[in-house]
């Protein structure tokens, strides 16, 4: 997915907006990130405003003229929204169609009908992973929590034995797999191949979600034993519907964009000739925009019309899907502005020069930077955007495979140890009726396992690919 900002950064195409030395730039980075962290955590300012102010603070501390810092920020915001914004919007529409049509409930009910006993945690992780592909993390939680509580209550299962696999499936998808905002922004920032990133992301996600989900849930259930809270069992979307789409067609619709993007990646590897007709066709068919647009159009018929939606109801569903993502789009855009300010200030080049003298691998460095920002801000998306901006120059000499692994390393680091400054932490705590300590012992530890295991698999893949 080409990005104007990344192309500008290539080689020495852009003159830094400041001539500050390494020491001043280092202080500017720390100060800029500190401003963002302080505004988000202490003053509870929205991440969009915090990133905007932090970007300007970074430019000021680096000694850049304010007008140039503003120009860098707005250029980065514009190119990021142009590259990623439409994809996020299409993903949100597909997710809303899946939820409102009862398609998500159909997937859940079909898999649960075939599962039981010891296989139930595995069924939950499968459900969460499939549903989590097109859904934002928070939407996935809201959709799956009623199911988790219902299964735990009716089957007399430990809430953690059922809940942790579901949360792991959603979290891994959120951090590693496009079209979620974090991975998309990182792909845009380092100019990675989306198809290859998607394929490697799935490869890393499978063992990660198994270890952090069904395996870890055994221990989480022993550490924390809480009953399913009755008050948190809301009505499921399909309870008001007379009919809903079938299981097979729903799964096919959800997987359609994934298959189209993976097909493009496969053709790129096999044909390896940009002028070849077959490759040119798949470059169009498998582009993220076309793949997601196709899934949305198909979903209107296979999901919406199958549930009996009228044209007006379909239009309303699409309209309602876009309103909640306004905040996400602005955060992602401001994060792109922050990334561009980092690059234009010369910070990215500084990281590149300094890291040459270190023995630390680039992938591990990217993971560590994302971990630090995640711990400080509590936001996986902010951590991904900021880390991608800092390590983007490291991707200049990398192969397509290693550039994709760089994206996954950043995504893995961005999930590390969710705690009290993360909105997701409180969402899980309230839905499961746990104390802060219990949430740390289960949710926070699970997130850390995902981060470490995924990061480890990324490093292993880098040795063999």
C-alpha positions as CSV (number, residue, x, y, z in Angstrom):
1,X,0.0,0.0,0.0
2,X,2.0,3.0,-1.2
3,X,2.2,6.1,1.0
4,X,3.2,9.5,-0.1
5,X,4.9,10.1,3.3
6,X,6.9,7.0,3.1
7,X,8.0,7.7,-0.4
8,X,9.0,11.2,0.6
9,X,11.1,9.7,3.3
10,X,12.9,7.3,0.9
11,X,16.6,7.9,0.8
12,X,17.2,11.7,1.3
13,X,14.2,13.0,-0.7
14,X,13.2,15.3,2.2
15,X,15.4,17.8,3.9
16,X,14.9,17.6,7.7
17,X,12.8,20.6,9.0
18,X,15.5,21.1,11.7
19,X,19.3,20.7,11.8
20,X,19.3,19.7,15.5
21,X,21.9,17.2,16.7
22,X,21.2,13.7,18.0
23,X,21.1,14.8,21.6
24,X,18.5,17.5,20.9
25,X,16.4,15.2,18.7
26,X,16.5,12.5,21.4
27,X,15.3,15.0,24.0
28,X,12.6,16.2,21.5
29,X,11.3,12.7,21.0
30,X,11.1,12.0,24.7
31,X,9.5,15.4,25.3
32,X,6.9,14.9,22.5
33,X,6.0,11.4,23.7
34,X,5.9,12.6,27.4
35,X,3.4,15.4,26.4
36,X,1.2,12.8,24.7
37,X,1.4,10.4,27.6
38,X,0.7,13.2,30.1
39,X,-2.3,14.6,28.2
40,X,-3.9,11.1,27.8
41,X,-3.2,9.8,31.3
42,X,-3.2,12.8,33.6
43,X,-5.6,15.2,31.8
44,X,-7.8,12.5,30.1
45,X,-7.5,14.4,26.8
46,X,-8.7,12.6,23.7
47,X,-5.9,10.8,21.9
48,X,-6.5,12.9,18.7
49,X,-5.9,16.2,20.6
50,X,-3.0,14.7,22.5
51,X,-1.2,13.5,19.4
52,X,-1.8,16.8,17.7
53,X,-0.3,18.8,20.6
54,X,2.5,16.3,21.1
55,X,3.5,16.6,17.4
56,X,3.8,20.4,17.6
57,X,5.7,20.0,20.9
58,X,8.1,17.6,19.3
59,X,8.7,20.0,16.4
60,X,9.2,22.9,18.9
61,X,11.7,20.9,21.1
62,X,13.6,19.9,18.0
63,X,14.0,23.5,17.1
64,X,11.9,23.4,13.9
65,X,10.0,26.5,12.7
66,X,6.4,26.2,13.8
67,X,5.0,26.6,10.3
68,X,7.2,23.7,9.0
69,X,6.1,21.5,12.0
70,X,2.5,22.2,11.2
71,X,3.1,21.4,7.5
72,X,4.7,18.1,8.4
73,X,1.8,17.2,10.7
74,X,-0.9,18.0,8.2
75,X,0.9,16.2,5.4
76,X,1.2,13.1,7.5
77,X,-2.4,13.3,8.7
78,X,-3.6,13.7,5.1
79,X,-1.6,10.8,3.6
80,X,-2.5,8.4,6.4
81,X,-6.2,9.1,6.2
82,X,-6.0,8.8,2.4
83,X,-4.2,5.5,2.6
84,X,-6.0,3.9,5.5
85,X,-9.3,5.9,6.2
86,X,-11.4,4.3,3.4
87,X,-10.3,0.8,4.4
88,X,-11.2,1.4,8.1
89,X,-14.6,2.7,6.9
90,X,-15.2,-0.3,4.7
91,X,-14.2,-2.7,7.5
92,X,-16.6,-0.9,9.9
93,X,-19.5,-1.3,7.4
94,X,-18.8,-5.1,6.9
95,X,-18.6,-5.5,10.7
96,X,-21.9,-3.7,11.2
97,X,-23.6,-5.8,8.5
98,X,-22.2,-9.0,10.2
99,X,-23.5,-7.9,13.6
100,X,-26.9,-6.5,12.7
101,X,-27.9,-9.2,10.2
102,X,-27.4,-11.9,12.8
103,X,-24.5,-13.4,10.8
104,X,-22.2,-13.2,13.8
105,X,-24.8,-14.9,16.0
106,X,-25.2,-17.6,13.3
107,X,-21.5,-18.3,13.3
108,X,-21.5,-18.5,17.1
109,X,-24.5,-20.7,17.4
110,X,-23.4,-23.1,14.7
111,X,-20.0,-23.7,16.2
112,X,-21.3,-23.9,19.8
113,X,-23.9,-26.5,18.7
114,X,-21.0,-28.7,17.5
115,X,-18.8,-28.1,20.5
116,X,-19.0,-29.2,24.1
117,X,-16.9,-30.1,27.2
118,X,-13.2,-29.7,26.7
119,X,-13.6,-28.4,23.1
120,X,-15.6,-25.4,24.3
121,X,-12.5,-23.1,24.8
122,X,-11.3,-24.0,21.4
123,X,-14.7,-23.3,19.9
124,X,-14.6,-19.8,21.6
125,X,-11.2,-19.0,20.2
126,X,-12.3,-20.1,16.7
127,X,-15.5,-17.9,16.9
128,X,-13.6,-14.9,18.1
129,X,-10.9,-15.2,15.5
130,X,-13.4,-15.5,12.6
131,X,-15.7,-12.7,13.9
132,X,-12.7,-10.6,14.9
133,X,-11.4,-10.4,11.3
134,X,-13.7,-7.5,10.2
135,X,-14.7,-6.1,13.6
136,X,-13.0,-3.5,15.8
137,X,-11.9,-4.9,19.1
138,X,-14.4,-3.0,21.2
139,X,-17.3,-4.1,18.8
140,X,-16.1,-7.7,19.0
141,X,-16.2,-7.6,22.8
142,X,-19.7,-6.1,22.9
143,X,-20.8,-8.8,20.4
144,X,-19.2,-11.8,22.1
145,X,-19.6,-11.0,25.8
146,X,-23.3,-12.1,25.9
147,X,-22.3,-15.4,24.3
148,X,-19.4,-15.9,26.7
149,X,-21.7,-15.2,29.7
150,X,-24.5,-17.4,28.3
151,X,-22.2,-20.4,27.6
152,X,-20.5,-20.1,31.0
153,X,-23.8,-19.9,32.8
154,X,-25.7,-22.7,30.9
155,X,-22.8,-25.1,30.6
156,X,-21.5,-24.5,34.2
157,X,-18.1,-23.5,32.8
158,X,-15.5,-21.3,34.5
159,X,-16.0,-17.8,33.1
160,X,-12.3,-17.4,32.5
161,X,-12.0,-20.8,30.7
162,X,-14.5,-19.5,28.2
163,X,-13.8,-15.7,28.2
164,X,-10.0,-15.7,27.9
165,X,-10.0,-17.7,24.6
166,X,-12.6,-15.3,23.2
167,X,-10.6,-12.2,24.3
168,X,-7.4,-13.7,22.9
169,X,-8.9,-14.3,19.5
170,X,-10.2,-10.7,19.3
171,X,-6.9,-9.2,20.6
172,X,-4.6,-11.1,18.2
173,X,-6.8,-10.1,15.2
174,X,-6.7,-6.5,16.4
175,X,-3.0,-6.3,16.8
176,X,-1.7,-8.4,13.9
177,X,-4.2,-8.7,11.1
178,X,-5.3,-6.1,8.5
179,X,-7.8,-4.5,8.0
180,X,-7.6,-3.4,11.7
181,X,-6.4,0.2,12.0
182,X,-3.0,-0.6,13.8
183,X,-1.6,-3.0,11.2
184,X,-2.9,-0.9,8.3
185,X,-1.2,2.2,9.6
186,X,2.1,0.3,10.2
187,X,1.9,-1.2,6.7
188,X,1.4,2.3,5.3
189,X,4.2,3.7,7.4
190,X,6.9,1.2,6.4
191,X,5.5,0.6,2.9
192,X,5.0,-3.1,3.5
193,X,3.2,-5.5,1.2
194,X,-0.3,-6.0,2.6
195,X,-0.8,-9.5,1.2
196,X,2.5,-10.8,2.6
197,X,1.9,-9.1,5.9
198,X,-1.6,-10.7,6.1
199,X,-0.2,-14.2,5.2
200,X,2.6,-14.0,7.8
201,X,0.2,-12.4,10.3
202,X,-2.1,-15.4,10.1
203,X,1.0,-17.7,10.4
204,X,2.0,-15.9,13.6
205,X,-1.6,-15.5,14.9
206,X,-2.5,-19.2,15.0
207,X,0.1,-20.5,17.5
208,X,-0.1,-17.2,19.5
209,X,-3.9,-17.4,19.9
210,X,-3.7,-21.1,21.0
211,X,-1.1,-20.4,23.7
212,X,-2.7,-17.2,25.0
213,X,-6.3,-18.5,24.6
214,X,-7.2,-22.2,25.4
215,X,-3.8,-23.0,27.0
216,X,-3.5,-20.0,29.3
217,X,-7.2,-20.1,30.2
218,X,-6.6,-23.2,32.2
219,X,-4.4,-21.3,34.6
220,X,-6.5,-18.1,34.5
221,X,-9.5,-20.2,35.6
222,X,-7.5,-21.4,38.6
223,X,-6.3,-17.9,39.6
224,X,-9.7,-16.1,39.2
225,X,-13.0,-17.8,39.8
226,X,-15.9,-15.3,39.2
227,X,-19.5,-16.1,38.3
228,X,-21.0,-14.7,35.1
229,X,-22.7,-11.3,36.1
230,X,-26.4,-11.4,35.3
231,X,-26.6,-7.6,34.6
232,X,-24.1,-7.8,31.8
233,X,-26.2,-10.2,29.6
234,X,-27.7,-7.8,27.0
235,X,-30.0,-8.8,24.1
236,X,-28.4,-10.4,21.1
237,X,-28.9,-8.6,17.7
238,X,-30.6,-11.5,16.0
239,X,-33.3,-11.9,18.7
240,X,-35.4,-9.2,16.9
241,X,-35.0,-10.8,13.5
242,X,-37.4,-13.3,11.8
243,X,-34.5,-14.9,9.8
244,X,-30.7,-14.6,9.5
245,X,-28.1,-15.6,6.9
246,X,-26.7,-19.2,6.8
247,X,-23.4,-20.2,8.4
248,X,-21.6,-21.1,5.2
249,X,-22.4,-17.9,3.3
250,X,-21.6,-15.8,6.3
251,X,-18.2,-17.3,6.8
252,X,-17.5,-17.0,3.1
253,X,-18.4,-13.3,3.1
254,X,-16.2,-12.6,6.1
255,X,-13.2,-14.4,4.5
256,X,-13.7,-13.0,1.0
257,X,-11.4,-10.0,1.4
258,X,-8.8,-12.1,3.1
259,X,-8.8,-14.7,0.3
260,X,-8.7,-11.9,-2.3
261,X,-5.7,-10.2,-0.7
262,X,-3.9,-13.5,-0.1
263,X,-4.5,-14.5,-3.7
264,X,-2.7,-11.3,-4.8
265,X,0.2,-12.0,-2.6
266,X,0.5,-15.6,-4.0
267,X,0.4,-14.4,-7.6
268,X,3.0,-11.8,-6.8
269,X,5.3,-14.5,-5.6
270,X,4.6,-17.1,-8.4
271,X,4.4,-14.7,-11.4
272,X,6.8,-12.0,-10.1
273,X,6.4,-9.9,-13.2
274,X,4.6,-6.6,-12.7
275,X,3.8,-6.3,-16.5
276,X,2.2,-9.8,-16.7
277,X,-1.5,-9.6,-17.4
278,X,-2.4,-12.1,-14.6
279,X,-0.4,-10.2,-12.0
280,X,-1.9,-6.9,-13.1
281,X,-5.4,-8.3,-12.8
282,X,-4.7,-9.7,-9.3
283,X,-3.0,-6.4,-8.3
284,X,-6.4,-4.8,-8.8
285,X,-8.6,-7.7,-7.5
286,X,-6.4,-8.2,-4.4
287,X,-5.9,-4.5,-3.5
288,X,-7.3,-3.8,0.0
289,X,-9.8,-1.2,-1.3
290,X,-11.3,-3.6,-4.0
291,X,-11.2,-6.6,-1.6
292,X,-13.1,-4.8,1.2
293,X,-15.4,-3.0,-1.2
294,X,-16.3,-6.3,-2.8
295,X,-17.0,-7.9,0.6
296,X,-19.2,-5.0,1.6
297,X,-21.3,-5.2,-1.6
298,X,-21.5,-9.0,-1.4
299,X,-22.4,-8.7,2.3
300,X,-25.4,-6.4,1.5
301,X,-26.9,-9.4,-0.3
302,X,-25.6,-12.4,1.6
303,X,-26.0,-10.8,5.0
304,X,-28.4,-7.9,4.8
305,X,-30.9,-9.1,2.3
306,X,-30.7,-12.6,3.7
307,X,-31.8,-11.2,7.0
308,X,-34.8,-9.5,5.3
309,X,-33.3,-6.0,5.4
310,X,-35.0,-3.5,3.1
311,X,-33.0,-1.0,1.1
312,X,-33.8,1.7,3.8
313,X,-32.6,-0.7,6.6
314,X,-29.4,-1.4,4.7
315,X,-28.8,2.3,4.2
316,X,-29.4,2.9,7.9
317,X,-27.0,0.1,8.9
318,X,-24.2,1.6,6.7
319,X,-24.9,5.1,8.1
320,X,-24.7,3.8,11.7
321,X,-21.5,1.9,11.1
322,X,-19.6,5.1,10.1
323,X,-20.5,7.3,13.1
324,X,-18.6,5.3,15.8
325,X,-15.3,5.3,13.8
326,X,-15.0,9.0,13.5
327,X,-12.8,9.0,16.6
328,X,-10.7,6.2,15.4
329,X,-10.1,7.9,12.0
330,X,-9.0,11.1,13.7
331,X,-6.7,9.2,16.1
332,X,-5.1,7.3,13.2
333,X,-4.8,10.5,11.2
334,X,-3.2,12.5,14.0
335,X,-0.9,9.5,14.6
336,X,0.1,9.7,11.0
337,X,0.8,13.4,11.5
338,X,3.0,12.6,14.6
339,X,4.8,9.9,12.5
340,X,5.6,12.4,9.7
341,X,6.8,15.0,12.2
342,X,9.2,12.4,13.6
343,X,10.5,11.6,10.2
344,X,10.8,15.2,8.9
345,X,12.5,16.3,12.2
346,X,15.2,13.8,11.3
347,X,14.3,11.5,14.2
348,X,13.9,8.4,12.0
349,X,17.2,9.0,10.4
350,X,18.8,9.4,13.8
351,X,17.3,6.0,14.9
352,X,18.7,4.5,11.7
353,X,22.2,5.9,12.4
354,X,22.3,5.0,16.1
355,X,20.9,1.5,15.6
356,X,23.8,0.7,13.2
357,X,26.1,0.7,16.2
358,X,23.8,-1.5,18.3
359,X,23.8,-5.2,18.2
360,X,20.0,-5.3,18.7
361,X,18.0,-6.7,15.7
362,X,15.7,-4.2,14.0
363,X,12.6,-6.3,14.7
364,X,13.4,-6.5,18.4
365,X,14.0,-2.8,18.5
366,X,10.6,-2.1,16.9
367,X,8.9,-4.5,19.4
368,X,10.6,-2.7,22.3
369,X,9.7,0.8,21.2
370,X,6.0,-0.3,20.7
371,X,6.1,-1.9,24.2
372,X,7.3,1.2,25.9
373,X,4.7,3.5,24.2
374,X,2.0,1.0,24.9
375,X,2.8,0.9,28.6
376,X,2.9,4.7,28.7
377,X,-0.2,5.6,26.7
378,X,-2.4,2.4,27.1
379,X,-3.3,2.6,23.4
380,X,-2.3,-0.2,21.0
381,X,-3.1,2.1,18.1
382,X,-1.0,5.0,19.4
383,X,1.9,2.6,20.2
384,X,1.7,1.1,16.7
385,X,1.6,4.5,14.9
386,X,4.4,6.0,17.0
387,X,6.7,3.0,16.8
388,X,6.1,2.7,13.0
389,X,7.2,6.3,12.6
390,X,10.4,5.8,14.6
391,X,11.5,2.6,12.9
392,X,10.3,3.3,9.3
393,X,13.8,4.1,8.0
394,X,15.0,0.7,9.1
395,X,12.7,-0.9,6.5
396,X,14.5,0.9,3.6
397,X,16.9,-2.0,2.9
398,X,14.7,-4.8,4.0
399,X,13.1,-7.5,1.8
400,X,9.3,-7.6,1.4
401,X,9.2,-10.5,3.9
402,X,11.2,-8.7,6.6
403,X,9.3,-5.5,6.1
404,X,6.1,-7.4,6.8
405,X,7.7,-9.0,9.8
406,X,8.6,-5.5,11.0
407,X,4.9,-4.6,10.9
408,X,4.1,-7.7,12.9
409,X,6.8,-7.0,15.5
410,X,5.3,-3.5,16.0
411,X,1.8,-5.0,16.3
412,X,3.0,-7.6,18.8
413,X,4.7,-5.0,21.0
414,X,1.6,-2.7,20.9
415,X,-0.4,-5.4,22.8
416,X,2.0,-5.7,25.8
417,X,0.5,-5.6,29.3
418,X,-2.7,-3.7,29.1
419,X,-3.3,-2.0,32.4
420,X,-5.3,0.8,34.1
421,X,-4.5,3.4,31.3
422,X,-6.1,1.3,28.6
423,X,-9.8,1.6,27.9
424,X,-9.9,-2.1,27.0
425,X,-8.8,-3.0,30.5
426,X,-11.9,-1.3,32.0
427,X,-14.2,-2.7,29.4
428,X,-13.1,-6.3,30.2
429,X,-13.2,-5.6,34.0
430,X,-16.8,-4.3,33.9
431,X,-18.2,-6.9,31.5
432,X,-16.7,-9.8,33.5
433,X,-17.4,-8.3,36.9
434,X,-13.8,-8.6,38.1
435,X,-11.7,-6.4,40.5
436,X,-8.7,-4.5,39.2
437,X,-6.4,-7.2,40.7
438,X,-8.3,-10.0,39.0
439,X,-8.3,-8.2,35.7
440,X,-4.5,-7.8,35.8
441,X,-4.1,-11.6,36.7
442,X,-6.2,-12.6,33.7
443,X,-6.6,-10.0,30.9
444,X,-3.3,-8.1,31.5
445,X,-1.3,-11.4,31.7
446,X,-3.0,-12.7,28.5
447,X,-2.1,-9.5,26.6
448,X,1.5,-9.9,27.7
449,X,1.6,-13.5,26.6
450,X,0.2,-12.5,23.2
451,X,2.9,-9.8,22.8
452,X,5.8,-12.0,23.9
453,X,4.7,-15.1,22.0
454,X,3.9,-13.2,18.8
455,X,7.2,-11.2,19.0
456,X,9.1,-14.5,19.5
457,X,7.5,-16.1,16.5
458,X,8.2,-13.0,14.4
459,X,11.9,-13.3,15.3
460,X,12.0,-17.0,14.6
461,X,10.4,-16.4,11.2
462,X,13.0,-13.7,10.4
463,X,15.7,-16.4,10.8
464,X,14.2,-18.8,8.3
465,X,12.6,-16.4,5.7
